[in-house]
């Protein structure tokens, strides 16, 4: 088990009981919301009554109306429009929304989605020149463009109109006086909630939601808002939101909440087929299904093949063909999972043998496909609670890789300190990408470790406990009320429950694949718990010397239905 420190959020407020009665929920619900900074009647109401009708249409964003007017005039003039997207779930989703939206208006348009390896992220010169040679008159970007000042300048020089829809951070330079200067590309319209002018708007939306709001405004201008509302855009936007790990707050929470409902009865043939292939048809969907089942299938195309295949599924109108494409995507994801597993095992072996004392883990896996380096780096970070870089063999003597970090280590800032050792890099505090010469690999590892500034305390993950509640006090009604907190995800994490002095009578590893730890409790209300993580270690801890000891437990209460009988069950997160 990874090292972790359990911390109870002991927030008290005399309003808890009053608000609980007002909204007819258990006081623990109000306590959980307070843990998330949601306090007071208005904030609680906004959260509990999250509804798509409260979502902004995006008209307040800088250049939104200008961009809509440009595309509207282009459509009226019959101009040739090309959508330029990205290869991940958000990129494919936003490309689909713009493409389906424009073709739904009878517009002649096409799309370009770059290849992860041969093209790389975002706009690039060959794609711009190809568009020009094809006779494209208007370039409409999605999920990219804000950092493509040079490429957009080229497009403008070639006489093309450029409208950017993006959600990434705006590039900037700080001058000698410390004054920050933002670099806005010279496009005809730049729509990005991260623009500094857009103060006071909810900025944490994905590219697909920006595209969704753009289409909303465009359809309104055409007087076809009803057609927009009856489209399948919302469920696709909600998929992009979860898979791009956006904060599930404000607009995002309402979009995902409503999008999950719509996804169950989506009119999109390709999504219908994918749900069937994944065994999700006619089932109540959760954000987990988006993030760990549907999204990975779409992402697998962009990682191991081309994201155009995922896009083709979304626009497929023949259900049988859609089933075939969906099955191929599922199989490709299975392949990706196996490659990831192999890479993880090799990384763990190297670290355990050679890097136990390293504070920053730099692992070279020459045979690993570069598209899954980031996934493996994330798994390494989770296992060791340390910043992790995974590098693979690129072309020639170049190495390429990705990094994933912990809260105490700003990965991008630390990479700046050793920038001379790399050919190129970019990223954020918690994630980054890079390339370097193979001859600089060991020096890169040494310098990052020498400059880490990390202490042993930084490697202890913090688990915040929301509710201390013995399982004896669980009721079916309370557990059903917890559904009001969904959808769960970043910024709206699943609450953590805790109990000390838990008494159990049995703990055993079960299941066809021996991948479940079942714990039998000595409790009148909650008879059993299940655990799916690090089960061998937990089983050994519980069965010391053949005796079950009292223990502390982190869990989440659920209802288990079996043979028509509903029982209370604890999904165990950790024990000590």
N, C-alpha and C positions, 0 to 999 in steps of 0.2 A: 504494500500500500504506500502511496506517496505521503510525504510528511504534510500535515495540515494542522492549522490552529483553528479551533472552533470558537466563534465569537457570537455572543447573544446580543441582538439589537434591542436593548432594554428601553424602548421608547414608551413613555406613558403620556396619556392625554385624557383629561376629563371628558372630552367630547366623544371618545370611542363608543361608549355605551349609547349616548344620544344619537350619534350617526348610525350606529347599528340598528337601532329601533326605527329611525327615520327611513332607512333604505331596506329594512326587513332582512338583514343579514346577520350572521354570527359576529360578535365583537372581534374575533380573531381575523376576520376579513379586513376590518377597518385597521387593525394593527399591522397587517401585512402591507396594506396600501401606504400607511404612514412610514414604514420601513423604506418605501420607494419614493419618499418625498411627497406623497399625495395626501394632503391634509386639508381640512376645511370642506364645507358643504359643496362649494362649486367644483373644486378639483375632484372630489369623490364622485360627484354626479357625472362629470365629464368622462371619468374612467368607467364607471359602472354602466353608463348609458351610451358607450361608444357606438356611434352610428354613422353610416356613410353620408347621411344628410348634413353632418357637421363638417365634412371634409372640404377644404379649400379647393377651388378649381384651378388655382395657379395663376390667375389673372394678375395677382399682385406682384409676381416676379418680374424683375427687370427684363425688358426685351420680349416678354411673352406676347404682348399684343403686336409688337413689331414683327416678330417671327411668324405669328399666325397670319398677319396681313400679307407678308411676303409669299408664304406658301399659298394662301388663298388666291392672290393675283397670279401666281405661277400656274395654278390649276386652271384658272379662268382662261389663261393664255395658251394652255396646252403645252407647257414647257416640260421637258424631260427631267425628272427628279430621280436622284439616286440616294438611297439611305445607306449610311455607313455606320456599322455597329461594332460589336465585340463578340468574342467567342465563349464567354461564360454564360451562366443562366441569365443574369441580368442583361447582358448584351443581346442574347438571343431573344429574350422576352421583349425588350424595348424595340428591337428591330422588327419583331412581329407586330407589335402594336402600331408602329408607324406605317408599316407596309399594309397590313390589313385595313387600317384606318383610311389610308389614301386610296387603295384599290376599291374600298367600299364606297368611295366618292366618285369612282369612275376615272381615277387618275392613272396615267401611264407612268409607272415607276418601276425600279428594280432595287436590288440591295447588294451590298458587299459586306461580307463578314470575313475578317482576316484569319489566316491560319496561325495558330499559336506559335509554331516553331519557325516557319518560313517567312512569315510577315511580322509577327510580334503584335503588341498591343497598339491600338489607336491608328490614327491617320499616318500614312507614310507616302513619300513622293511617288513611287510607282503607281499606287492606287489613284492618286490625284491625276496623274498623266493618263492613266487608262480611262478614267472618267471623261476627261477632256476629249480624248481620241474617239470615245464612243458617242460623243455628242451630248453628254450630260450638261444641263444648264443650271441645275440647282442641286447642291449637295446638302443633305439633311443628316446631321450626325445624331447618334444616340449612345449614351454611356461612354462617350469619349469626345474629345475635341478641345476641351478647355486648356490643355497643355500643348496644343498643336499649332502654335503661332506661325512657325515657319511653313508648315504644310498648307495652312489656310492662306497665308500670304501668296504662295504659289498658285493656289486655286483662283484667287482674286486676280492675279496677274494674267491668268489664262482666260479671264472673262467670265468665270462662273460665280454664281451667287451662293453664299454659304450661310446656313442657319445651324447653330450649335445647340443641341440639347444634351446636357451633361449633369453630373452631380458630384464630381470629384473636386478636390481642393484647387483653388486658383493659385497658380505659380506666383512667386514673389521674389523680390530682391530687397535686402536691407542695405541702405546707404551708410556712409561713414558716420552719420549722425544718429544712426539707429532708426531712421524713418523707413517704414515698410512701403514698398511700391509694388502694387499688384500688376501682373501682366495679363491683360485681357486680350485675347487674339482679335485681330482686325476682321472679324466676320461681319456679315450684314446684321446678324442678330446672335446674341450669346445668352442663352437661357440656362442658368445654373444657380440653384438656391444658395451655393457657397459664395456667390459674388458679395463683396463687402457692402455694396449698396442695399442688399436685401436684408437689412437689419430688422429684426422682429418677426421674421417668417420662420417656420419650422424647416430647418435646413437638412435634417437627417433622412432624406428620401433617396431612394435608389434611382437609377437611370430609367427603369421601366415606369416608375411613377411619374417622373418628369415627362416621359413620352405620353403617358396616359392623360396627364393634365393638358399637355399640348393638344392632343386629339380632342379632348373635351372642349377646349376653347375654339378649335377649328370647326368642329361639328356645330357648335352653337352659331358661329359666324355663317355657316351654310344653312342655318335653320333646321338642322337635323339632330338636335340634342336627344330626342326620343330614340333615334336609331343608335346613337352612341350608348345610351343607357341600357339598351337591349343587346349590346354586343358582348363578346367574351373577353373584353379588354381587362376588366377588373380582376378576374381570377389570375390572369397572366401577370398583371402588375403585382398582385399579392405574392405570387410565386417568386418573382424577382426580389421583392422586399425581404422575404425570409432567407433566400439563398445568398443574397448579398450581405447578410447579417446586419441589417439595419435595426436601429432602436425601435422596439415595438411600443411606441408611445405616440400620443396625439393622432395625427392623420394615419400614421402607419398601422396603429393598432386597429382602427376602424376599417382600413383597407383590407388588412389580413383577416380580420374577423368576418367581414362580409364576403371576401374573396374565397375563403374556405367553404362557406355555404354554397356559393355559386359553382365552385369547382365540382361539387358532388353531382350537379346537374348541368355541367358545361355543355354548350353547343359545339365546342371545338372537337372535331372528330379525332384528331391526333391525340388530344389529352384523354378523351374517352378510351381510346385504345390503350394508352399507357397505363391508365388506372386499372383496366382489366388485366393487362399483362402482369402488373405488380400486385394483383389480388386486392386492390383497393376499391373496386367498383361497388357501389351501393353501401359503402361504409362511411361513417362520420370521420371526416379528415381532420387532422391536427397539423400544427406547424412542424411537428416532428416528421410527418409524412412528406412535407415539402422539403425539409432540410436533409433528410437521411434516406429518402426513397426516390421521390420524383426528381428532385434537383440533381443528385449524383448521376442519374441516367443521362440527363441532358448535358451535364458537365463532361461526362465520359467521352462524348463525341468530340468536344473541343479539345480534350486532353490527348486522346489516342488516335483520333481520326480528324474530321473537320466538322465544325459547328454548323455547317450548312445542312448536314444530315438532320440535326435537331430542328432547325428551322423548317426543313421540308416536312417533318412530321407535323408541325403546328399548322401548316397550310394544306395538309392532305385532306381531300374530301371523300376518298374511297375508304370505307371502314376496314375492308379486308387488307388493303395495302397498308393502311395505318397500323394494323395489328402486326404485320410483318416488320415494319420499320421499328415499332415499339419493342418487339422481341429482340431485334438486332441491338437496339440501344441497351436493353437490359443485359444482354449477353456481353456487350462491350464493357458495361459497368462491372460485371462479375470479373472480367479479365483485369480491369483496372484495380479492383479490390485485391485480387490475387497478387498482382505486381506490387501493390502497396504493402501487403502483408510480408512478402519476401524482402522488400526493401527495409521495412521496419525491423524484421528479425536480424538482418545483417547489420543495421545501424546499432541495435541494442548490443549485439555481440561485440562490435568494435568498441563501443563506449565502455562496456563492462570490463573489457580487457585492457584498454589503453587510456581511458579518459576520465576515470573516476574522480580525479582531483581537479579536473578542469571546471572553471566557473562558466565559461562559454563553450558550448559543444559545437565543434566544426567537423562534420563527418563527410568523407569523400566516398561516394558510391558510384564508381565509373560506369557500371552496367545499368543503372537505374534510368528509366525514361525521365527526361528533364521535366515533363509536365506534371509528374507526381512528387517532385522533390519537396514542394511546399506542404503537401499532405503529410509526408513522412516527417518533415521538420516539426509540424504541429504535434504529431504523435510522440516524437522525442521530447518536445517541450512538456507535454502532459505527463509523461512517465517520470522525467527527472526534475521537473519544475525548474528548468534552467533554459536560458536563451539557446536556441539551436539553429545551426545552418546545415543544410544538406546540399552538397555539390555533386554534380554529375559531369561526365565527359561531354564536352561540346565539340565543335569543329576544330581540327588542328590541335594546338596545345592549349586551347582555351577551356576553362571550366565554367559552367553555369549553375546557378543554384538559387535557393530561396531560404529565407530565415523566418522564424516565428519566435516571439519574445514573451517575457513575463513583465508584470507591471513595473517592477523596479528597474528595468533596463530599457532605455530608449534606443532601440536597435538602429534607427536611422541616424541619430546623433552620434552614436559610437562608430558607425561606418564612416561618417564624415571625418573622424579622427584618423582613419587609416585609408583615406580615399586614394592615396598615391599607389596603394598596392592593388587597386582594382582597375579594370578597364571601363567599367560602368556600374552604376548602382542606383537604386531608388527605393522609396517606400515610406513607411510610417513608423511610429514608435514600436508597434507590435508586430510588424511584418515588413519584409523587404525582399528585393531581388537583386542579383549581382552577377557579374562575370569577372574573371581574373585569369591570368596566366598560371598554368600548372606549377611553374617554378616558384610562384609566390604563395602557394597554398599554406605551407608550414609557417611562414612568416606571418601570414594573415591570422592563423590560429594563435600564434604566440602573442602577437600585438593585441588582439582582442582580449585575451586573457589578462595580459599585463595591465591593460587600461580599463578593465571591467568595472571596478569600483564596487563590486558586489560582496556582500557578506553572507555568512551562513543563514542569517535570519531572512534574507531575501528569497531563499529557496523553500521557505515554508509557506505553502499556500494558505490563504485565509478563507474559511467557510463561514459565512454569515448566517446565523440561525434566526429565523423569523418567529417561530412559535415553539415554546416548550410545552409539550402536551403528551402525557402518558397515553398509550394506546388503549387503555381501559376506558378512556373518556371519548373515544371516537364513536360517532354515530353516522348512520347512512345519510341522514339529512344534512349534516355538516359537510360530509365529503361531496355530496351533490352540489352544495353551495360553492365549493371551490371552483367549479366549472366556470363561474362568472369571471374568474381571473384570467381565463385563457383568451387569446392564444399566448403561449409562453415563448420566450426567445430572448435575445439580447435586449436589455433594458426593461424587460418584464419577465425576469427569471422565475422558474417554478419555485414556490416557497420551500424553505427547508424547515422541517419539524425535528424536534429532538426529545429524547427521553433518557434519563439515567436510571440505573438499577433495573435494567430490563431483565426479566426472568424468562429463560427458555428451557425447554425440555429436550430439544433435539435440533441438530444442525447437520444437514447432509447435502451432498452434491447430487443433483438429479438431472433428468432430461436425456433425450436420445443422444445428444452430443455432449452430455455432461458439462453444460454451460450455465447451470442455474444452481445457486445455493438456496435451499429452502430451510427456513428457521421456524420451528414450532414454538409459539409463545405460551406461557402460562398466564393467559388473559381471558377474561370473560367475553370481551367484545371483538378483539382481533386475535384470531387463532394462529395466523401464520404471516411470515414475511418472505419475500424473495429478493435475491441480490444477483446482479448480472456482471459485476465488476470485481476483478481481483479476487475471485471466489475461493481459490485454493488457499491464499493467505488468510482470508477471513475464516474459513472452515477450520484451519489449523489453530487460529487464535481462539476460537470458540470451544474447541475440543481439546484443550490442554490437559494432558495426563488422563484423557478419557473422561473428563468432567466438564460440564458446562458451567462456566462462571457467569455471574451477573456482569452486565456490560452497559456501556453508553452507546446510543444509536442515533444516527441521522436518518430520516426517512421521509417519505411522502405517502399519505394515505390514499388508497384507491379502493374501488369496488370490483370484486372478482365474481364473474358469473360462470357457473359450471352446472350443467344438467338442470337448468332452470332455477338454480338456487343462487342467491346473491349473498356474498359474504365480504366482510371487511378485511383488507389485506394491506400490509405495509411494504412499499418498495424501498428496500434498505439501500442507502447511499454509502454509509460508512459506519464502522464500529470501532470502539476502543475499550 
